[in-house]
């Protein structure tokens, strides 16, 4: 059984998903996502709206997104409409 996946990203945006600058790293993260039983992204509010070169996942691929209170509530709701539960702590 595959383990949960919690990849790191350089950026997360509603339009471009989760991105990283390195194509090789992006491929490894995409493979980990495909084999994961659960997918959770944790990142600071500074990651939101940032876009890098290579997408490895869509926002809707995640079960949950965990971030800090720096992400405005309205923006968290926009991300949650794409599928994941957004948890601000």
Secondary structure as UniProt FT lines:
FT   STRAND          11..13
FT   TURN            14..16
FT   STRAND          17..20
FT   HELIX           23..35
FT   STRAND          39..42
FT   HELIX           45..47
FT   STRAND          54..57
FT   HELIX           59..61
FT   STRAND          64..67
FT   TURN            69..70
FT   HELIX           73..80
FT   TURN            81..82
FT   STRAND          85..88
//
